[in-house]
Amino acid sequence: MKLFKRNPFGHILFIKKILIRIFGFLTHRRFRGFNDLKIEGSEIIKGLPETNVLFISNHQTYFADVVAMFHVFNASLKGRVDSIKNIFYIWNPKLNIYYVGAKETLSSGILPRILSYMGAITVERTWRAKGVDIEDKKAVNPNDIENIKTALDDGWVITFPQGTTSSFKPVRKGTAHIIKQHRPIVVPIVIDGFRRSFDKKGLYLKKKGILQSMVIKQPLEIDYDNDTIEQIVEKIEFAIEQHPSFLKVLPAEVLEEEEKLNQKRRWSAE
């Protein structure tokens, strides 16, 4: 029956639509009410093809970043430019939006499991375990790469190539390999203000009155045949404003805040 149509990962689309509607209505005021989300460049979204689009972004919380992107993408597709005004854009959401997330995070409770049903592609983080860097890096699970390919073939994929919510960490080469192999349109996004608004998981509102921002940039120019993995990694770092050179131009108070947040993460891990 059409009512029980499933996506390539076996998720029932009708259930997924209901979940996105519910969470859309529940979270809208987190970005337009309690806090304000300033959006730039969302007109780019409407002109993208239906499939094989990879969004790359810096990462500040586990879930709030993705939820905000779901809002912005769906609002843009309904003709709202740089705005998420009028929540009813979420009534008929785009159902082939996926996001890459760590398996350990997305299986850590009932709410993350529900959020996972809304479009997660779970991957095993081979470089971190329980928030701590590990030296004995396992081989990348080929099933994870295949799942990302399946998602790109079906629609859009959001990924956070640093693999952590800490700023200015190196971009993982796995994202560059995916880009080179599957040749998606790569759309960079730069976000800010989310770690000041929410807890680390992005589930609980920590502070109100914060100006959040999301800048959607033009797709990257990539020579899939001739660009090396290292060149693609560098393009990603500059595009999401996480290249080490950006550290030299940040105000001292911003650097101090970043260091405090990183220190808290280290204490939590210990």
C-alpha positions as CSV (number, residue, x, y, z in Angstrom):
1,M,0.0,0.0,0.0
2,K,1.1,3.5,-0.8
3,L,0.5,4.5,2.8
4,F,3.3,2.2,4.0
5,K,5.8,3.1,1.3
6,R,9.3,2.9,2.7
7,N,12.6,4.6,1.9
8,P,15.8,2.6,1.1
9,F,16.5,2.2,4.8
10,G,13.2,0.6,5.6
11,H,11.6,3.6,7.3
12,I,7.9,4.1,6.7
13,L,7.5,7.5,5.0
14,F,4.1,8.2,6.6
15,I,5.6,7.7,10.1
16,K,8.6,9.8,9.2
17,K,6.4,12.6,7.9
18,I,4.4,12.6,11.2
19,L,7.5,12.7,13.3
20,I,9.0,15.6,11.3
21,R,5.8,17.5,11.7
22,I,5.6,16.9,15.4
23,F,9.3,17.8,16.0
24,G,9.0,20.7,13.6
25,F,6.2,22.3,15.6
26,L,7.9,21.5,19.0
27,T,11.2,23.0,18.0
28,H,10.2,26.0,15.9
29,R,10.3,28.5,18.8
30,R,13.9,27.5,19.6
31,F,14.9,29.2,16.4
32,R,12.2,31.8,16.1
33,G,11.0,32.9,19.5
34,F,13.2,32.0,22.4
35,N,16.1,32.6,20.2
36,D,16.5,34.1,16.7
37,L,18.0,32.3,13.7
38,K,19.6,34.6,11.2
39,I,19.8,32.9,7.8
40,E,21.8,33.8,4.7
41,G,21.8,32.2,1.3
42,S,18.8,29.9,1.6
43,E,17.7,30.8,-2.0
44,I,20.4,28.3,-3.0
45,I,18.3,25.4,-1.6
46,K,15.4,25.7,-4.0
47,G,17.7,25.4,-7.0
48,L,19.3,22.2,-6.0
49,P,18.6,18.8,-7.7
50,E,16.4,16.2,-6.0
51,T,19.3,13.8,-5.3
52,N,23.1,13.6,-4.8
53,V,23.5,16.7,-2.8
54,L,25.9,16.7,0.2
55,F,25.8,19.5,2.8
56,I,28.9,20.0,4.8
57,S,28.9,22.0,8.0
58,N,30.8,22.8,11.1
59,H,29.2,21.2,14.2
60,Q,28.2,22.7,17.5
61,T,25.6,20.3,19.0
62,Y,24.5,16.8,18.3
63,F,20.9,17.5,17.2
64,A,20.0,21.2,17.2
65,D,22.2,21.9,14.2
66,V,20.4,19.2,12.1
67,V,16.9,20.3,13.3
68,A,17.6,23.9,12.3
69,M,18.7,22.7,8.9
70,F,15.5,20.7,8.5
71,H,13.6,23.9,9.2
72,V,15.6,26.1,6.9
73,F,15.6,23.6,4.0
74,N,11.8,22.9,4.2
75,A,11.0,26.6,4.5
76,S,13.2,27.4,1.5
77,L,11.6,24.8,-0.6
78,K,8.2,26.5,0.2
79,G,9.5,29.8,-1.1
80,R,10.6,31.5,2.1
81,V,14.0,33.2,1.5
82,D,16.2,33.5,4.6
83,S,13.2,32.9,6.9
84,I,11.4,30.2,8.8
85,K,8.4,32.4,9.4
86,N,5.1,30.5,9.4
87,I,5.7,26.9,10.6
88,F,3.2,25.4,8.2
89,Y,6.0,24.9,5.7
90,I,6.7,21.7,7.8
91,W,3.3,20.2,7.0
92,N,4.5,18.5,3.8
93,P,8.3,18.1,4.5
94,K,10.9,16.8,2.1
95,L,11.3,13.2,3.2
96,N,14.6,12.4,1.5
97,I,16.8,14.5,3.7
98,Y,19.4,12.4,5.7
99,Y,22.1,13.3,8.2
100,V,25.2,11.4,9.2
101,G,25.5,10.8,12.9
102,A,27.6,8.6,15.3
103,K,25.9,5.3,16.1
104,E,26.8,5.6,19.8
105,T,25.0,9.0,20.0
106,L,21.9,8.0,18.0
107,S,21.3,4.9,20.1
108,S,21.8,6.6,23.5
109,G,18.2,6.9,24.4
110,I,14.5,6.9,23.3
111,L,14.6,10.5,22.0
112,P,17.8,10.1,19.9
113,R,16.3,6.9,18.5
114,I,13.2,8.7,17.4
115,L,15.3,11.5,15.9
116,S,17.3,8.8,14.1
117,Y,14.1,7.5,12.4
118,M,13.7,11.0,10.9
119,G,16.7,10.5,8.6
120,A,19.9,9.4,10.4
121,I,22.6,7.5,8.7
122,T,24.4,5.9,11.6
123,V,28.2,5.4,11.3
124,E,30.7,4.0,13.7
125,R,33.2,6.6,14.8
126,T,36.5,4.8,14.4
127,W,38.5,7.7,15.8
128,R,36.5,8.4,19.0
129,A,34.7,6.4,21.7
130,K,32.5,7.9,24.4
131,G,33.8,11.4,23.6
132,V,37.5,10.5,23.8
133,D,40.0,10.3,20.9
134,I,41.4,6.8,20.5
135,E,44.7,5.8,19.0
136,D,43.8,2.3,17.8
137,K,41.8,3.4,14.8
138,K,39.8,0.6,13.2
139,A,39.2,0.4,9.5
140,V,36.2,2.3,8.2
141,N,33.1,0.2,8.1
142,P,32.3,-0.3,4.3
143,N,28.6,-0.6,5.2
144,D,28.7,3.0,6.5
145,I,30.1,4.3,3.1
146,E,27.5,2.2,1.3
147,N,24.7,3.7,3.4
148,I,25.8,7.2,2.6
149,K,25.9,6.4,-1.1
150,T,22.4,5.0,-0.8
151,A,21.2,8.2,0.8
152,L,22.8,10.3,-1.8
153,D,21.1,8.3,-4.6
154,D,17.8,8.9,-2.8
155,G,18.2,12.5,-1.8
156,W,20.2,15.0,0.3
157,V,22.7,14.2,3.0
158,I,23.9,16.5,5.8
159,T,27.4,15.7,7.2
160,F,29.8,17.2,9.7
161,P,33.2,16.4,8.3
162,Q,35.1,17.2,11.5
163,G,33.2,14.4,13.3
164,T,33.1,16.4,16.5
165,T,31.4,19.5,18.0
166,S,34.7,21.0,18.9
167,S,35.9,23.9,16.7
168,F,38.9,23.8,14.5
169,K,39.4,20.1,14.6
170,P,40.8,18.4,11.5
171,V,38.4,17.5,8.7
172,R,38.2,13.7,8.3
173,K,39.4,12.4,5.0
174,G,36.4,10.0,4.7
175,T,34.2,13.0,3.6
176,A,36.7,13.8,0.8
177,H,36.7,10.2,-0.3
178,I,32.9,10.2,-0.5
179,I,33.0,13.4,-2.5
180,K,35.6,12.1,-4.9
181,Q,33.9,8.7,-5.4
182,H,30.2,9.7,-5.6
183,R,30.6,13.3,-7.1
184,P,27.7,15.0,-5.3
185,I,27.0,18.7,-5.4
186,V,28.7,19.9,-2.2
187,V,27.0,22.8,-0.4
188,P,28.9,24.3,2.6
189,I,27.0,25.7,5.6
190,V,28.5,27.7,8.5
191,I,26.6,27.9,11.7
192,D,27.1,29.8,15.0
193,G,25.4,30.4,18.3
194,F,24.0,26.9,18.8
195,R,26.4,25.9,21.5
196,R,25.5,29.0,23.4
197,S,21.8,28.3,23.0
198,F,21.7,24.5,23.8
199,D,23.3,21.8,25.8
200,K,25.9,19.7,24.0
201,K,23.3,17.2,22.7
202,G,21.2,20.1,21.4
203,L,18.1,18.7,23.1
204,Y,17.7,21.2,25.9
205,L,17.5,25.0,25.7
206,K,20.4,26.4,27.8
207,K,20.0,30.1,27.3
208,K,17.4,32.4,25.6
209,G,18.0,35.5,23.6
210,I,20.9,34.2,21.6
211,L,21.4,35.2,18.0
212,Q,22.0,32.0,16.0
213,S,23.3,32.1,12.5
214,M,23.3,29.9,9.4
215,V,25.1,30.8,6.2
216,I,24.5,28.6,3.2
217,K,27.2,29.1,0.6
218,Q,27.4,28.4,-3.1
219,P,28.3,24.8,-4.0
220,L,32.1,24.1,-4.0
221,E,34.0,23.9,-7.2
222,I,35.6,20.5,-7.2
223,D,37.6,18.7,-10.0
224,Y,36.5,15.2,-9.1
225,D,39.1,13.7,-11.4
226,N,42.1,15.8,-10.6
227,D,41.7,17.2,-7.1
228,T,43.5,15.1,-4.5
229,I,42.0,14.0,-1.2
230,E,44.2,16.6,0.6
231,Q,43.0,19.4,-1.7
232,I,39.4,18.5,-1.2
233,V,40.0,18.4,2.6
234,E,41.5,21.9,2.4
235,K,38.6,23.2,0.3
236,I,36.2,21.8,3.0
237,E,38.1,23.4,5.8
238,F,38.0,26.8,4.2
239,A,34.4,26.5,3.1
240,I,33.1,25.7,6.6
241,E,35.5,28.2,8.1
242,Q,37.4,25.7,10.1
243,H,40.8,26.0,8.5
244,P,43.6,26.7,11.1
245,S,44.2,30.1,9.4
246,F,40.9,31.3,10.7
247,L,42.2,31.1,14.2
248,K,44.5,34.1,13.5
249,V,41.6,36.4,12.7
250,L,39.2,35.5,15.5
251,P,38.8,37.9,18.4
252,A,40.5,37.0,21.6
253,E,37.2,36.6,23.5
254,V,35.9,34.1,20.9
255,L,39.1,32.0,21.3
256,E,38.8,32.2,25.1
257,E,35.2,30.9,24.9
258,E,36.2,28.1,22.6
259,E,38.9,27.0,25.0
260,K,36.5,27.1,27.9
261,L,34.1,24.8,26.0
262,N,36.8,22.4,25.0
263,Q,38.0,22.3,28.6
264,K,34.5,21.4,29.8
265,R,34.4,18.6,27.2
266,R,37.7,17.2,28.4
267,W,36.5,17.2,32.0
268,S,33.3,15.4,31.0
269,A,35.3,12.8,29.1
270,E,37.4,12.2,32.2
